[in-house]
């Protein structure tokens, strides 16, 4: 698969490294040519440095590894180059005090889609620190990390599922792109718990067997889960 990467930061580095090892053709695009060259050299293999526009033009999938806000600005400038491409959004609109910057408005992913209306935007890879994505692979207690994916185009989602598997993770259907805001809000909550409280966010949810309540499992297959009263 041909993958264009917009950005030269930690997420670009972590994810592109996995994809190069999996045999994909990766082009790193940056505003700063020297940063793009340094990252391409560090990753190695067949990675090519390029401008943002050239990276967007090169990829069947284009990773927007850019801060919230900057991603939409870049996508707006490159909308012609992104036409028909899978545009993968891993950003988190989280500000000071772990505040969700999109609260009450459009999600970062929806804003990206509005900036590049001809692209097929997919949300994924936003729930973990870049160091988790550097792991080979991200496996904890023998269980591969699950990565929710939100998108409206089946072909685009299928491509991202492949890229999730190439990182060593398990893709999980997260619904359409309208659900991306829930992923972003989850990231804001998790970051606040991890960083602000030193709490283990993973401990919030019970094991799957108990998610609907053991009694519901035994009596009605869990169909009445979360029913009030």
N, C-alpha and C positions, 0 to 999 in steps of 0.2 A: 504494500500500500504506500502511496505517496503522501507524506505528511508535512504540512507547512506549520511552523511554530512562530507565533507572533509574540516576541518577548525574549529576553535573555536572562531572566531571573531564576530563582530556585526551582519553581514549579516547571519551567521550561527544561531546566537541566535534569531534574529527577525523572520526569515522564519521558522525555526524548531519549534518555539513556536506555530505558527499558525497550523502547520501540526500535531503536537501532540494533540492540542485541537480538530482537525478535526478527530482524531481517528487513524492516521497513526502510524506505528511502526518505530521509528526513532533511528538511531545509530549515535552518534557523534564521529568522528575520528579526532585525532590530533597527531602531533609529540610529544607534551608534554602531558603525561598521566594525570598529575594533572589538566591541563587546561581543558582537555576533561571531566574529572570527575566533575570539578566545574561547567562547563556549563550544563552538564547532570543533575546535582543536582538542579541548578537554574531553568531550564525548568520544571523539575519534570515529573510526570506521569510515563510512561513506558520507558523513554529514557535511552539508554545504552551508557556508554563511551567505547571507543575502540581505537585501533590503526588505522592509515589511511587505511592500507590494509584490516583490518577486517570490517571497515565501508564500503569500496568499495565492498567487497564481500557480505555484508548483504543486499544491496539495490537493488530493481528493478530500482529505480531512485537514482542517486548519484549527490548531489549538490556539485559543486566545488566552495566553498565559500572561495576562495584564491586570493591573489593579482595577477595582471597580471604578467606573467612570471613564477611565482611559480606554477600556475595551470598546465601549460604544463609540467613542470619538474616532478611534482607529478604524473600526468596522465601517463607520460612515464614510470615511475617506477612501476605503478600499471596497466599497459595496459592489463595484463592477467586477473586481477580481474575485470576489466571494460568491458570485452568482452561481447557484446550483451546487455549491460546496457544502460539506458538513462542517459547521462551525461549532467547535467544542468549547464550552464555557466552564472554567473551573474557579471563577472568582467568588469572593465572599464580600458582600457589602456590609462590613462590620466596622464600626467606628469607635472612638474613645468611649470607655465605659462599657464595651461590648454591646453597643447599641446597634440595632439593625437599621441601616441607613435608608432602606427602602420601605420602612414601616408605613402602611397606609397607602403605598403607591405600587408601581410596577416592579416586579422582581428584576434583578440584574440581567437574568437570562432573557426576559421579555424585552427589556430595553435594548439588549444586544440584537435581538431579532428585528426590532423596529429600525435599528440603525442599518441593518443589512437584510432588507426584506426578501432578497432572492436566495439567501442562504438557509440551510436547514440547521437550526440551532439545537444543540443537545447539551444538557447540564449533567456534569459528572465530576468526580475527583475533587469535590470541594469540602469534604468533611474531615480531612486529615492534614496535619502538618506535612510540609514537604519531606521531612526526614523519614516519615512513614513510607512515602512513595519511593524513597531511595532503597528501601529494604529489598532483598533478593531471596524470596518474595516476601510480601507483607503477610506473614502467617503468625497467629497468636494461639498458643496452647493447641497447636496442631490444626487450627481452623483458619482457612484463608479469609482474608478481609473481604467483606461484602461491599460492593460499590453500587449505590442506587443511581439509576440513569433515567432522566426525564427528557422526552422528546416526542414530537408529533409525527415525524416521518419514519416509517418502518425501516427503510433502507439505511437511513442515517443512524438510527438506533442500533441496527445490526452491526454497522461498522464500529461504533463505539464499544459495543459489547466485545468485539474481537480485541480491541485495544485494551480494554479492562483485563481480559484474560491474559494478554501478553505481559501485563504487569504482575501477573500471578494472583489476581484477585477474582472474586466471583461476582459477575454482573447480576444486578437485581432490578427488575422493572419497577420504576418509580412513577409511572403514569405519563401523561402528556406534559408539554412544556408549562402548562398552567400550574403544575405541581412543583415547579422549580423553586418557587418562593418558599415552599415548605422546607426544602433542602437548605436553603439559605438561612431561614429562621432557625433550623436545627443546628446549623453551624454556629450561629450566634449564641445559642443556648449552651452548646457543648464547650465553646471557647470560654464562656463566662464560668462554667463549672470547673473546667480543667485549670484555667489560669487564675481566675478570681477566687475560687473556693478550694482549689486543690482536691476536688472531688472526682471520683471515677464515674464519668458519664455512662459508661457501659453498664454500670450497676443499676441504672434507672429501670431498665426493661427486664422483665422476668424471662426465663427460657421460653422458647416457642411453645412447648407443650403446655405451659401455664398461661399463655397470652390471653386466651379466651376464658380462662378459669377451668380448673379440673372438673368441676361439677358439670359444666356445660359440655365438656368433651365426652363425659360418660353418658349424658342423657340425650343430648340433641346434636352432637357433632360440633358444638361451638357456634351454632347459627344464632344464638341469642346473646352472643358476646357484646359487652358494653351496653346492654339494655338497662335502662334506668327503672328503679322501682321493684 
